[in-house]
Amino acid sequence: MDASIARRATAWTLPPYDENTIAAVKKLMAENEAECTDAFYRDLEFGTGGLRGILGVGTNRMNVHVVALATQGFANYLQRQCAAENLQKRVAVSYDCRNKSADFALTAAKVFAANGFKVYLFTAMRPTPVLSFAVRHFNCCGGVMITASHNPKEYNGYKAYGKDGGQLVAPHDKNVMDEVAAIKDLSEVKTQGNEALITYVDEEADNAYLDQVGRLSLSPEAIRKQKDLKIVYTPLHGTGMTMVPRALRRWGFENVVCVPGQMVPDGDFSTVPSPNPEEKAAMQPALELAAREKAQIVIATDPDADRVGVAIADGKGGFILLNGNQTGSVLVHYLLRKWKENGKITGKEYVVKTIVTTELIKEIAAKNGVDCPDVLTGFKYIAQIIGQREGKQTFIGGGEESYGYLAGEFVRDKDAVIACCLIAEMAAEAACKGESFMDILCGLYKEYGFYRESLVSLSRKGISGAEEIKAMMAAFRNHPPKEIGGEKVTEIRDYRQGFAKLPAADVLQFFTEAGSKITVRPSGTEPKIKFYFGLKCPWQEGKAYAEQDAQAALKVEKMKKDLGI
């Protein structure tokens, strides 16, 4: 084993590390050199989105010691921010269903309390958007959500939030990263004392949040007429079970059927291969139940309930899974139409999307005379725009292709609870008109052109993987494609130096003469490089959606081949 890695591992076999950690590290060093190297070759990076990593012992793993170190660094930064801005030393802490999440949340709460912060700690798992809401509701200077979102069961994570209820953006993210990096030893972490500063919260925050969600309804009369609309819902064992059924009932939906085996918290996600509503396999139990129940719509939320997957009845006994761009487009179209019908458009409203999200949303906004700024990938940038425009303009809604959406301004992160309610309401209003979700989507394609999106994520783990991803990005920059899928590339955007006043980011985009968009970027939270394909082609009258979608899928496959993936 490399000598420097051996020294790092050996340090974890001595006090102040606990007996279980010491035994686990000794076993790792003796029996699995490769695993030990990966666990200790670096510190788990506190990035711009916080921490995310595999559970286990080691500096490059998620465990209570890494959480304590990160929290001390975050607390040090918040101490100075509170002093500079005369803020109250308050933080909110929540967690999801994952293994060790409750332990990590309590660890973070104790470190904050030991540093003199009043802590609002949820008594049980709650969705990420509820944590975002709680930061503002309790007038906190920051917050922490213990979750690895939709990652596999081996992972857990730590999201850090600012006083606005959004994840940290520049310069706060970098400043917190510096503070965390400056903590070199557990002896610098305060963990004892002042536990009386921890306040356990539950129904107060729940009810305040649900009251705000209820105010977003735009078609209550449609819900009254369609209160028996059959909806199948699954939380995929996660936090959505605490909020989504309650929210839907409050909106007036009386026929919500939950997938029984998945309404149980389970950090191993034993009924699905992966708790990701973007994947059909995760939706399969819900789809099977929906077929038996003859439901009109299926909705699934990820473990921390900030993302939602949707499947709609095809009228033939089956279901069509919508991708994140399709759901987002229909949602934005619905919001803008209802705001217009209700006389709420004044010229000061806007929607937001990320640069990798479909351009269809921008076209819908433009036709409705509503501003639609682009932001970098990451919902924290949408939250930043909401904060910058607060009191000057009104945020209607928006989202990102990765199944995350938001309406209203009281939450500053993507919110699957809100999205589930609005999706159900859209289905109810469509049913009142004798239409379906698919009718609405195809109507958009007829008006704006057919869009077909696809995402390819290539995993490249470890030290060699990181180098390979860098080499791939360099190759695309040095030798950009002139043609993709038979379409001439007419514009290349390199965000490395910033673009259109956006912060610098390691992102490349290729736009074609036909209006297609292809984006390449390394993931900020996983060891992956991602390729986003957004094909645009004319809508073909007289041809069914399925046929056009199949043709477009073949075109996207050609694009992938042209890029060598």
Secondary structure, 3 states (H helix, E strand, C coil): CCHHHHHHHHHCCCCCCCHHHHHHHHHHHHHCHHHHHHHHCCCCCCECCEEEEEECCCCCCECHHHHHHHHHHHHHHHHHHHHHHCCCCEEEEEECCCCCHHHHHHHHHHHHHHCCCEEEEECCCCCHHHHHHHHHHCCCCEEEEECCCCCCCCEEEEEEECCCCCECCCCHHHHHHHHHHHCCCHHHCCCCCCHHHEEEECHHHHHHHHHHHHCCCCCHHHHHHCCCCCEEEECCCCHHHHCHHHHHHHHCCCCEEECHHHCCCCCCCCCCCCCCCCCHHHHHHHHHHHHHHCCCEEEEECCCCCCEEEEEECCCCCEEEECHHHHHHHHHHHHHHHHHHCCCCCCCEEEEEECCCCCHHHHHHHHCCCECCEECCCHHHHHHHHHHHCCCCEEEEEEECCCEEEECCCCCCCCHHHHHHHHHHHHHHHHHCCCCHHHHHHHHHHHHCEEEEEEEEEECCHHHHHHHHHHHHHHHHHCCCCEECCEEEEEEEEHHHCECCECCCCCEEEEECCCCEEEEEECCCCCEEEEEEEEEECCCCCCCHHHHHHHHHHHHHHHHHHCCC
